[in-house]
Amino acid sequence: MRLDKYLKVSRLIKRRTVANEACDAGRVIVNGKIARASYNIKEGDIITISFGTKELKVKVSKINEHATKENASEMYETTT
């Protein structure tokens, strides 16, 4: 699954266009490297997203094409 779609489906970022812009601006890092929106996400990848001064680091645990609000958080685990 594409990185921008994963960020939207997992509800880490609200809209796919915003996820796309964040990737273009270099604010999304996957496994220690700046990733483009077209990067193919796999289970076990570590995603770091910079929101201004805050930074969110998650590990991909599951990939679903569709997720409801209740089970979207099952797609990732937050790490420190």
The 8 nearest C-alpha neighbors of each residue, nearest first, counted from 0:
[[1, 39, 40, 5, 2, 4, 62, 41],
 [2, 0, 39, 37, 4, 38, 3, 40],
 [1, 3, 5, 36, 38, 4, 40, 37],
 [2, 4, 36, 18, 6, 5, 19, 1],
 [5, 3, 7, 1, 6, 2, 8, 15],
 [4, 6, 2, 8, 7, 3, 9, 1],
 [7, 5, 11, 3, 9, 4, 12, 8],
 [6, 8, 10, 4, 12, 15, 5, 9],
 [9, 7, 5, 10, 6, 4, 66, 65],
 [8, 10, 71, 6, 7, 11, 5, 74],
 [11, 9, 7, 12, 8, 13, 6, 71],
 [10, 12, 6, 9, 7, 13, 8, 5],
 [13, 11, 10, 7, 6, 14, 18, 17],
 [14, 12, 10, 7, 11, 15, 17, 18],
 [15, 13, 17, 16, 7, 12, 18, 10],
 [14, 16, 18, 7, 17, 3, 19, 4],
 [17, 15, 19, 18, 14, 20, 3, 21],
 [16, 18, 20, 14, 19, 15, 21, 12],
 [19, 17, 15, 21, 3, 16, 20, 12],
 [18, 20, 16, 22, 17, 21, 36, 3],
 [19, 21, 23, 17, 22, 18, 24, 16],
 [22, 20, 18, 24, 26, 19, 23, 17],
 [23, 21, 25, 19, 27, 35, 20, 24],
 [22, 24, 20, 25, 21, 19, 35, 36],
 [23, 25, 21, 22, 26, 20, 27, 19],
 [26, 24, 22, 23, 27, 33, 21, 34],
 [25, 27, 49, 21, 24, 48, 22, 28],
 [28, 26, 48, 22, 25, 47, 33, 34],
 [27, 29, 33, 47, 32, 34, 46, 31],
 [30, 28, 46, 32, 31, 45, 34, 33],
 [31, 29, 45, 32, 44, 46, 28, 47],
 [30, 32, 29, 28, 33, 45, 47, 46],
 [33, 31, 28, 29, 30, 34, 27, 46],
 [32, 34, 28, 25, 27, 29, 31, 35],
 [35, 33, 28, 29, 32, 27, 38, 22],
 [34, 36, 22, 37, 38, 23, 33, 2],
 [35, 37, 3, 2, 22, 19, 38, 1],
 [36, 38, 1, 35, 2, 39, 3, 34],
 [39, 37, 2, 35, 36, 1, 34, 40],
 [38, 40, 1, 0, 2, 37, 41, 36],
 [41, 39, 0, 2, 1, 38, 44, 42],
 [42, 40, 44, 43, 39, 59, 0, 62],
 [43, 41, 59, 60, 44, 61, 40, 62],
 [42, 44, 59, 58, 60, 41, 45, 61],
 [45, 43, 59, 42, 58, 41, 30, 46],
 [44, 46, 58, 30, 29, 57, 59, 43],
 [47, 45, 29, 57, 56, 28, 58, 44],
 [48, 46, 56, 28, 55, 27, 29, 57],
 [49, 47, 27, 55, 54, 26, 50, 56],
 [50, 48, 54, 26, 51, 53, 55, 27],
 [51, 49, 53, 54, 52, 48, 55, 26],
 [52, 50, 53, 49, 54, 26, 48, 55],
 [51, 53, 50, 54, 49, 55, 48, 26],
 [54, 52, 50, 51, 49, 55, 48, 56],
 [53, 55, 49, 48, 50, 56, 52, 47],
 [56, 54, 48, 47, 49, 57, 53, 50],
 [55, 57, 47, 78, 46, 77, 48, 54],
 [58, 56, 77, 46, 78, 76, 45, 75],
 [57, 59, 45, 76, 75, 44, 43, 60],
 [60, 58, 75, 42, 43, 44, 61, 74],
 [59, 61, 75, 74, 42, 43, 58, 76],
 [62, 60, 74, 59, 42, 63, 75, 73],
 [61, 63, 74, 64, 42, 60, 59, 0],
 [64, 62, 65, 66, 61, 74, 8, 5],
 [63, 65, 62, 66, 8, 0, 5, 4],
 [66, 64, 63, 8, 67, 71, 9, 62],
 [67, 65, 71, 70, 8, 63, 68, 64],
 [68, 66, 69, 70, 71, 65, 8, 9],
 [67, 69, 71, 70, 66, 72, 10, 9],
 [70, 68, 67, 71, 72, 66, 73, 9],
 [69, 71, 73, 72, 67, 68, 66, 74],
 [72, 70, 9, 66, 73, 68, 74, 67],
 [71, 73, 74, 70, 75, 9, 69, 76],
 [74, 72, 71, 70, 75, 61, 76, 60],
 [75, 73, 61, 72, 60, 71, 62, 9],
 [74, 76, 59, 60, 58, 73, 72, 57],
 [77, 75, 58, 57, 78, 60, 59, 74],
 [78, 76, 57, 56, 58, 75, 79, 55],
 [77, 79, 57, 56, 76, 58, 55, 45],
 [78, 56, 77, 57, 55, 54, 76, 58]]
